[in-house]
Amino acid sequence: MTSAAELPGAASLVLASGVVHLDPAPAVFAAMLDGWAMQQRTRFLKASTIQSRTDLVRRFAAYTNEYPWQWRPVEVEAFIDHLRSGQRPIVVSTARGYQNTLRLFMEYVTDVRYAWPRECEEKFGQAPVQILHEWNTVAHVAEYEGDPRRRPLTYDEVQALFDAADGRVEEIRARRRKGALAAMRDAVLLKTVYAYGLRRREAWGLDLTDLRHNPKARQYGRCGAFYVRWGKSSKGSPPKRRTVLTVPEMDWIVPVLEQWLDEIRPGFGPGRLPALWVTERQSRLSRRSVNEAFEAARNAAGLPEELDLHCLRHSYVTHLIEFDYPERFVQDQVGHEYASTTALYTGVSDEYRNRLLERSLDRHADRWSVS
């Protein structure tokens, strides 16, 4: 059986033995954070996740001006209340994320297997206690808690977005400025995100080798499918993979991609760089630049500011449903583990719902005529 001293993140592994600190409180707190980070790394959590969690704990400590063994429920309640009443109040999902992070940290430092309670008792005369419970945390009662203004784009809005992206190319050329190639790349990128329902990271990570032939749709050539290797990962797991097929309703993307591959991308001089989306510096396009491409086109099209790149993915799901694709097919295309997640992405139009109503009325009319 593994002893407490052998557990990753145990106090004995991060606190130097035989060292007497002039100010032990900040040293122990820093060791707690180091030990918690070590524990999370053994679970193969992402470095960005670990960093954001430890930053929040430091932020909470700065707010309370106390250390974890001094914290009580009233401090975390005041912290969340403070964040709700600021100039930019946090939303429910953010509050839950903060509470979950602080609860995880307190579970770590109160777990006797990591020996922090004993260390704190010996050094400070008090041990840390759990400060978050069912009465001071947000209850998860709604499936969707995002900004209600975020929604799928209509067909007209999608077209306006793409027209604005294409228009930026002509505008740059007319002004005889640099950047026409980059604008063309951004236009193709946005169309690809929509035509395959990709997340930002999935689009960013595409390589030339991820273009696939589909033997059931030979007319699409090398653009019959995309092999997505940077899907959203579960906790501690590598990115999920899936194949996204080119659907007939989106086959307009095939000549767009062919032009990008044969005419536009070579203009960047990428050499042997495998990335599908490249920059003038012969490097992979950054994830931030993917967002910026959408924002530039959105602003040029005069679309609402609350719409973001992920709304194109919502649009893809919604439009596939309106094209009468089975729910399971749509779920597999976008890589959702649960059908309920796909349902949250769907915001079908009134025209589609009326079409379903008409079909239902026709079926009932046939039934009555038979009887």
C-alpha positions as CSV (number, residue, x, y, z in Angstrom):
1,M,0.0,0.0,0.0
2,T,1.3,3.4,-0.9
3,S,2.2,5.6,2.1
4,A,1.3,9.2,2.4
5,A,4.9,10.2,2.0
6,E,5.0,8.5,-1.4
7,L,2.0,10.1,-2.9
8,P,2.7,12.8,-5.6
9,G,2.1,16.1,-4.0
10,A,2.6,14.9,-0.4
11,A,4.0,17.5,2.0
12,S,7.2,15.6,2.6
13,L,8.0,15.8,-1.2
14,V,7.7,19.6,-1.5
15,L,8.7,20.8,1.9
16,A,12.4,20.8,2.5
17,S,13.2,18.7,5.6
18,G,15.4,20.2,8.3
19,V,14.9,23.8,7.0
20,V,13.6,26.4,9.5
21,H,11.9,29.3,7.6
22,L,12.0,32.7,9.1
23,D,8.4,33.2,7.8
24,P,7.0,29.7,7.5
25,A,3.4,30.7,6.4
26,P,4.2,31.8,2.8
27,A,6.7,28.9,2.4
28,V,4.1,26.3,3.4
29,F,1.5,28.0,1.1
30,A,3.9,27.9,-1.8
31,A,4.7,24.3,-1.1
32,M,1.0,23.5,-1.1
33,L,0.6,25.0,-4.5
34,D,3.7,23.1,-5.8
35,G,2.3,19.9,-4.4
36,W,-1.1,20.4,-5.9
37,A,0.4,21.1,-9.3
38,M,2.5,17.9,-8.9
39,Q,-0.6,15.9,-8.1
40,Q,-2.4,17.2,-11.1
41,R,0.5,16.6,-13.4
42,T,0.4,12.9,-12.4
43,R,-3.2,12.9,-13.7
44,F,-1.9,14.2,-17.1
45,L,-3.9,17.4,-16.8
46,K,-3.0,20.2,-19.2
47,A,-0.4,22.7,-18.1
48,S,-2.8,25.6,-18.9
49,T,-5.4,24.0,-16.6
50,I,-3.0,23.6,-13.7
51,Q,-1.7,27.1,-14.1
52,S,-5.2,28.7,-14.2
53,R,-6.2,26.7,-11.1
54,T,-3.2,27.8,-9.1
55,D,-3.6,31.4,-10.2
56,L,-7.1,31.4,-8.9
57,V,-6.0,30.0,-5.5
58,R,-3.4,32.8,-5.3
59,R,-6.0,35.3,-6.3
60,F,-8.3,34.1,-3.5
61,A,-5.5,34.2,-1.0
62,A,-4.7,37.8,-2.0
63,Y,-8.4,38.7,-1.6
64,T,-8.6,37.2,1.9
65,N,-5.1,38.1,3.0
66,E,-5.1,34.8,4.8
67,Y,-3.7,31.3,4.3
68,P,-5.6,28.1,3.5
69,W,-5.5,26.8,7.1
70,Q,-7.2,30.1,8.1
71,W,-9.9,30.1,5.5
72,R,-13.5,29.6,6.5
73,P,-16.7,29.5,4.4
74,V,-17.5,33.1,4.9
75,E,-14.3,34.1,3.0
76,V,-15.3,32.2,-0.2
77,E,-18.8,33.5,0.0
78,A,-17.6,37.1,0.2
79,F,-15.2,36.4,-2.7
80,I,-17.9,35.2,-5.0
81,D,-20.2,38.0,-3.9
82,H,-17.5,40.5,-4.7
83,L,-17.0,39.1,-8.2
84,R,-20.8,39.2,-8.8
85,S,-21.1,42.8,-7.9
86,G,-18.1,44.2,-9.8
87,Q,-18.1,46.3,-13.0
88,R,-18.0,43.1,-15.0
89,P,-20.0,40.5,-13.0
90,I,-19.1,36.9,-13.5
91,V,-21.7,34.6,-15.0
92,V,-23.0,31.4,-13.3
93,S,-20.8,29.1,-15.2
94,T,-17.7,31.1,-14.2
95,A,-18.8,31.1,-10.6
96,R,-19.2,27.4,-10.6
97,G,-15.8,26.9,-12.2
98,Y,-14.2,29.1,-9.5
99,Q,-16.0,27.2,-6.7
100,N,-15.0,23.8,-8.2
101,T,-11.4,24.8,-8.4
102,L,-11.3,26.1,-4.8
103,R,-13.1,23.0,-3.6
104,L,-10.6,20.7,-5.4
105,F,-7.7,22.6,-3.7
106,M,-9.3,22.3,-0.3
107,E,-9.9,18.6,-0.8
108,Y,-6.2,18.2,-1.6
109,V,-4.9,20.2,1.5
110,T,-7.5,18.6,3.9
111,D,-6.7,15.0,2.7
112,V,-4.7,13.3,5.5
113,R,-2.9,11.2,2.9
114,Y,-0.9,14.3,1.8
115,A,-0.1,15.2,5.4
116,W,-0.9,18.9,5.1
117,P,-3.3,18.9,8.1
118,R,-0.6,17.5,10.3
119,E,2.0,20.0,9.0
120,C,-0.4,22.9,9.6
121,E,-1.3,21.7,13.1
122,E,2.4,21.5,14.0
123,K,3.4,24.8,12.6
124,F,0.3,27.0,13.0
125,G,-1.9,25.3,15.5
126,Q,-4.8,24.9,13.1
127,A,-5.5,22.6,10.1
128,P,-7.3,23.5,6.9
129,V,-11.0,22.6,6.5
130,Q,-13.3,22.3,3.5
131,I,-14.9,25.7,2.9
132,L,-17.3,24.8,0.1
133,H,-20.4,22.7,0.5
134,E,-23.9,22.3,-1.0
135,W,-25.2,25.5,0.7
136,N,-22.6,27.9,-0.7
137,T,-22.0,26.5,-4.2
138,V,-24.0,27.0,-7.4
139,A,-26.4,24.2,-8.1
140,H,-26.3,22.8,-11.6
141,V,-30.0,22.8,-12.6
142,A,-29.9,24.0,-16.3
143,E,-28.3,22.1,-19.1
144,Y,-27.1,25.3,-20.8
145,E,-25.7,28.2,-18.9
146,G,-23.9,30.1,-21.6
147,D,-24.6,33.6,-22.8
148,P,-28.2,33.5,-24.2
149,R,-27.1,35.9,-27.0
150,R,-24.8,33.3,-28.5
151,R,-26.7,31.4,-31.1
152,P,-26.3,29.8,-34.5
153,L,-26.0,32.1,-37.5
154,T,-28.8,32.2,-40.0
155,Y,-28.1,31.2,-43.6
156,D,-28.1,34.9,-44.6
157,E,-25.7,35.8,-41.8
158,V,-23.4,33.0,-42.8
159,Q,-23.4,34.3,-46.4
160,A,-22.9,37.9,-45.1
161,L,-19.9,36.7,-43.1
162,F,-18.3,35.0,-46.0
163,D,-19.0,37.9,-48.3
164,A,-17.3,40.2,-45.9
165,A,-14.3,37.9,-45.6
166,D,-14.0,37.8,-49.4
167,G,-14.5,41.6,-49.6
168,R,-11.5,42.2,-47.3
169,V,-9.4,40.6,-50.0
170,E,-10.6,43.0,-52.7
171,E,-10.3,46.0,-50.4
172,I,-6.7,45.2,-49.6
173,R,-5.9,44.8,-53.2
174,A,-7.6,48.0,-54.2
175,R,-5.5,49.9,-51.6
176,R,-2.4,48.2,-52.9
177,R,-1.5,47.0,-49.4
178,K,0.1,43.9,-48.2
179,G,-2.1,41.2,-46.6
180,A,-4.2,40.0,-49.5
181,L,-2.9,36.4,-49.2
182,A,-3.6,36.4,-45.5
183,A,-7.1,37.7,-46.1
184,M,-7.7,35.0,-48.6
185,R,-6.4,32.4,-46.1
186,D,-8.7,33.7,-43.4
187,A,-11.7,33.5,-45.8
188,V,-11.0,29.9,-46.7
189,L,-10.4,29.1,-43.0
190,L,-13.8,30.5,-41.9
191,K,-15.5,28.6,-44.6
192,T,-13.8,25.4,-43.6
193,V,-14.7,25.8,-39.9
194,Y,-18.4,26.1,-40.9
195,A,-18.4,23.4,-43.6
196,Y,-17.0,20.8,-41.2
197,G,-18.3,22.1,-37.8
198,L,-14.8,22.4,-36.4
199,R,-13.7,23.8,-33.0
200,R,-11.0,26.4,-33.1
201,R,-8.3,24.0,-31.9
202,E,-9.4,21.4,-34.4
203,A,-9.1,23.8,-37.3
204,W,-5.8,25.1,-36.0
205,G,-4.2,21.6,-35.8
206,L,-5.1,20.5,-39.3
207,D,-2.3,19.3,-41.5
208,L,-2.2,18.5,-45.2
209,T,-2.2,14.8,-44.4
210,D,-5.5,15.2,-42.6
211,L,-7.3,15.6,-46.0
212,R,-8.9,12.3,-46.9
213,H,-10.5,10.6,-49.8
214,N,-14.0,9.2,-49.3
215,P,-14.6,6.1,-51.5
216,K,-18.3,6.7,-51.1
217,A,-18.0,10.3,-52.5
218,R,-15.2,10.0,-55.1
219,Q,-16.3,13.3,-56.8
220,Y,-14.8,15.2,-53.9
221,G,-11.3,13.9,-54.5
222,R,-8.8,14.6,-51.7
223,C,-11.4,16.8,-49.9
224,G,-13.9,14.0,-49.2
225,A,-13.2,14.2,-45.4
226,F,-11.0,15.7,-42.7
227,Y,-9.2,13.6,-40.1
228,V,-9.5,15.7,-37.0
229,R,-6.7,14.9,-34.5
230,W,-7.1,17.7,-32.0
231,G,-10.7,17.1,-30.7
232,K,-11.7,18.1,-27.3
233,S,-10.1,15.8,-24.7
234,S,-11.6,14.4,-21.5
235,K,-9.8,15.0,-18.2
236,G,-6.3,13.7,-18.4
237,S,-6.7,12.1,-21.8
238,P,-5.1,13.0,-25.1
239,P,-7.1,14.9,-27.8
240,K,-9.9,12.8,-29.3
241,R,-9.9,11.9,-33.0
242,R,-12.6,11.6,-35.6
243,T,-13.2,11.7,-39.3
244,V,-15.6,14.5,-40.5
245,L,-17.1,13.7,-43.9
246,T,-17.9,16.3,-46.6
247,V,-21.7,16.5,-46.9
248,P,-23.3,17.2,-50.3
249,E,-25.0,20.4,-48.9
250,M,-21.5,21.7,-48.1
251,D,-19.7,20.5,-51.3
252,W,-19.1,24.1,-52.3
253,I,-16.1,23.9,-49.9
254,V,-14.3,21.4,-52.2
255,P,-13.3,23.9,-55.0
256,V,-12.5,26.5,-52.2
257,L,-10.1,24.1,-50.6
258,E,-8.6,23.0,-53.9
259,Q,-7.8,26.6,-54.8
260,W,-6.3,27.1,-51.4
261,L,-4.1,24.0,-51.7
262,D,-3.0,24.6,-55.3
263,E,-2.8,28.4,-55.7
264,I,-3.0,30.4,-52.5
265,R,-1.1,28.3,-49.9
266,P,2.1,28.0,-52.1
267,G,2.2,31.8,-52.2
268,F,3.2,31.7,-48.5
269,G,6.3,29.6,-49.3
270,P,5.6,27.1,-46.6
271,G,8.2,24.6,-47.8
272,R,7.8,21.3,-46.0
273,L,5.7,22.8,-43.2
274,P,2.8,20.3,-42.8
275,A,0.3,22.8,-41.4
276,L,-2.8,23.4,-43.5
277,W,-3.0,27.1,-42.3
278,V,0.3,28.9,-42.6
279,T,1.6,32.4,-42.2
280,E,4.0,34.6,-44.1
281,R,6.7,33.6,-41.6
282,Q,6.4,29.9,-42.7
283,S,4.8,28.9,-39.4
284,R,1.4,27.5,-38.3
285,L,-1.3,30.0,-37.9
286,S,-1.9,30.7,-34.2
287,R,-5.2,29.9,-32.5
288,R,-5.6,33.6,-31.6
289,S,-5.4,34.5,-35.2
290,V,-8.2,32.1,-36.0
291,N,-10.4,34.1,-33.6
292,E,-9.2,37.4,-35.1
293,A,-10.1,36.2,-38.6
294,F,-13.7,35.7,-37.5
295,E,-13.9,39.0,-35.6
296,A,-12.6,41.0,-38.6
297,A,-15.2,39.4,-40.9
298,R,-18.0,39.7,-38.3
299,N,-17.3,43.4,-37.8
300,A,-17.1,44.0,-41.6
301,A,-20.4,42.2,-42.1
302,G,-22.1,44.2,-39.3
303,L,-23.1,41.2,-37.3
304,P,-23.7,41.3,-33.5
305,E,-20.5,41.4,-31.4
306,E,-21.8,38.6,-29.1
307,L,-21.3,36.1,-32.0
308,D,-18.0,34.3,-32.0
309,L,-16.1,31.7,-33.9
310,H,-17.8,28.8,-32.0
311,C,-21.2,30.0,-33.3
312,L,-20.2,28.7,-36.7
313,R,-20.0,25.2,-35.2
314,H,-23.5,25.8,-33.7
315,S,-24.6,26.8,-37.2
316,Y,-23.2,23.7,-38.7
317,V,-25.1,21.4,-36.3
318,T,-28.3,23.4,-36.7
319,H,-28.1,23.3,-40.5
320,L,-27.4,19.6,-40.7
321,I,-30.5,19.0,-38.6
322,E,-32.5,21.2,-41.0
323,F,-31.1,19.2,-43.9
324,D,-32.7,16.2,-42.2
325,Y,-29.5,14.3,-41.3
326,P,-30.1,11.8,-38.5
327,E,-29.1,13.0,-35.0
328,R,-26.6,10.2,-34.6
329,F,-24.8,11.2,-37.8
330,V,-24.6,14.9,-36.7
331,Q,-23.4,13.8,-33.3
332,D,-20.6,11.8,-34.9
333,Q,-19.7,14.5,-37.3
334,V,-19.1,17.1,-34.5
335,G,-17.5,14.6,-32.0
336,H,-20.0,14.9,-29.2
337,E,-20.1,12.1,-26.7
338,Y,-23.7,12.6,-25.7
339,A,-26.7,13.5,-27.9
340,S,-27.8,16.0,-25.3
341,T,-24.7,18.1,-26.1
342,T,-25.6,18.1,-29.8
343,A,-29.1,19.2,-28.9
344,L,-27.8,22.2,-27.0
345,Y,-26.1,23.3,-30.2
346,T,-29.3,23.1,-32.2
347,G,-31.4,26.2,-32.9
348,V,-33.6,25.3,-35.9
349,S,-35.4,28.0,-37.8
350,D,-39.2,28.5,-37.8
351,E,-39.3,27.4,-41.4
352,Y,-37.9,24.0,-40.4
353,R,-40.3,23.6,-37.6
354,N,-43.2,24.5,-39.8
355,R,-42.0,22.0,-42.3
356,L,-42.1,19.3,-39.6
357,L,-45.6,20.5,-38.6
358,E,-46.8,20.2,-42.2
359,R,-45.5,16.7,-42.4
360,S,-47.2,15.7,-39.2
361,L,-50.5,17.3,-40.4
362,D,-50.2,15.4,-43.7
363,R,-49.7,12.1,-41.8
364,H,-52.7,12.7,-39.7
365,A,-54.7,13.6,-42.7
366,D,-53.8,10.4,-44.4
367,R,-54.7,8.4,-41.3
368,W,-58.1,10.0,-41.1
369,S,-58.7,9.4,-44.9
370,V,-57.9,5.7,-44.4
371,S,-60.1,5.3,-41.4
